[in-house]
Amino acid sequence: MFNFIPSIDRYIFRLVVVPMLGVFALAASLLLLDKMLRLFDFVAIEGGPIGVVFKMLGALIPEYASLAIPLGLLLGVLLAFRKLATTSELDTMRAVGLSYWRLLRVPYAITLVLVAVNVALVFYVQPLSRYYYEQMEYELRSGALGASIKVGEFTTLADRMALRIEQSEDEGRRLIGIYARVSNDREQTLTISAQEGAFLATSDDPDTIILRLTEGTIIQDTGSETPRVLSFSRHDLPIDLPKIEEFRARGDASREYILPELLSIGWADKSSTKSERDASQATFNYRLVEVVMMLLMPLLAVALAIPPKRSTSALGVFVSIILVVAYHKVNQYGEDVATLGRIDPIVALWGPFFLFAALILWMYYRTAHVPGGQALGALETLFAKLSKKVSKLFARRKPPSLLADHSADQAAEKDSRLAPAE
């Protein structure tokens, strides 16, 4: 099926795709795990169902994917060319006339596909998923997801009932140790205690639920000296649910706008305020520079992938991660400043882009067109010197017993070489 593709391209494709997918999975997993711990704490505090945690994480996947895709592309190409360089395969390919630009044919084909995916994510999917995430967070805080009654604490419902539940089992379907104090319209107070209970929905009124109590006691305070005491084996207590306001419409923040909305508010809509135009233009330019920068990732990867001759230094891997993360943070800062209207979005976001692009092109030119050129030549030399000093420092700190044993072994080996043969 793929016989029309040269074997060298298929080989480079395999070298790039495997680490790229691994970086995708690793980066997305780390980001999701960090957020998962915070969401579990948040949902536990609000008393919500555990299932909402995974729904909220699913809504964050497009946002984290837009960060993991450029990093995965960079490290996938970098590790592929680093393997070619350390195994001398790159020298062989160069010797038979294959240029760096020819070897980058497959990485750039992969880049164009990932750019299209990232455009769909950052301009369409991510704004909608972010709004969905904010909506679930609001519903969790307001109690719309059933997260209103906390075990072991008094909860006020409809300003006329105080409810306390000692223990909850079977995911809230069985309540143990129930205490309630209810005030009615006739200024009478009911104090109710029950061994067990369960919440039941009603089909007649969606704003009312039934708390079915079993094996309990009702004390009715009628205003007289002797209250009325009733025992029951089962009692249904209606509870009015609090009114929950509807969540706001999408567009409270510019990051929730899709591409046509950003263009309309930022340039076409004359009725929008200056702050809205600044925020829309800043968000549009931020998303755009993040996507366009992906086109330079293969060049940066090649420039940082090739270590000095007779060296397996991995300094380029660390430098590449630092550069990409630092550039992303600079863009975030530029978007924030441009949103406030303190600087033009073109200057705040495209200025760092052109500086970073010029640095990448210079590094690639040094690697691909200067004989023996290294993009990180000075850093590699400094790193090698520091490594030698650190190794000598640790060698000096060996325990005296180990040094003595090592000296004794060397002396014994020397005597054995000097002894005459029998």
Secondary structure as GFF3:
##gff-version 3
##sequence-region A 1 422
A	DSSP	alpha_helix	7	46	.	.	.	ID=ss1
A	DSSP	alpha_helix	51	86	.	.	.	ID=ss2
A	DSSP	alpha_helix	89	95	.	.	.	ID=ss3
A	DSSP	alpha_helix	100	103	.	.	.	ID=ss4
A	DSSP	alpha_helix	105	120	.	.	.	ID=ss5
A	DSSP	pi_helix	121	125	.	.	.	ID=ss6
A	DSSP	alpha_helix	126	142	.	.	.	ID=ss7
A	DSSP	beta_strand	155	157	.	.	.	ID=ss8
A	DSSP	beta_strand	161	169	.	.	.	ID=ss9
A	DSSP	beta_strand	174	183	.	.	.	ID=ss10
A	DSSP	beta_strand	189	201	.	.	.	ID=ss11
A	DSSP	beta_strand	208	221	.	.	.	ID=ss12
A	DSSP	beta_strand	228	240	.	.	.	ID=ss13
A	DSSP	three_ten_helix	254	256	.	.	.	ID=ss14
A	DSSP	alpha_helix	259	263	.	.	.	ID=ss15
A	DSSP	pi_helix	264	268	.	.	.	ID=ss16
A	DSSP	alpha_helix	274	292	.	.	.	ID=ss17
A	DSSP	three_ten_helix	293	296	.	.	.	ID=ss18
A	DSSP	alpha_helix	297	305	.	.	.	ID=ss19
A	DSSP	alpha_helix	315	339	.	.	.	ID=ss20
A	DSSP	alpha_helix	345	345	.	.	.	ID=ss21
A	DSSP	pi_helix	346	350	.	.	.	ID=ss22
A	DSSP	alpha_helix	351	369	.	.	.	ID=ss23
A	DSSP	alpha_helix	377	396	.	.	.	ID=ss24
A	DSSP	alpha_helix	400	418	.	.	.	ID=ss25
###
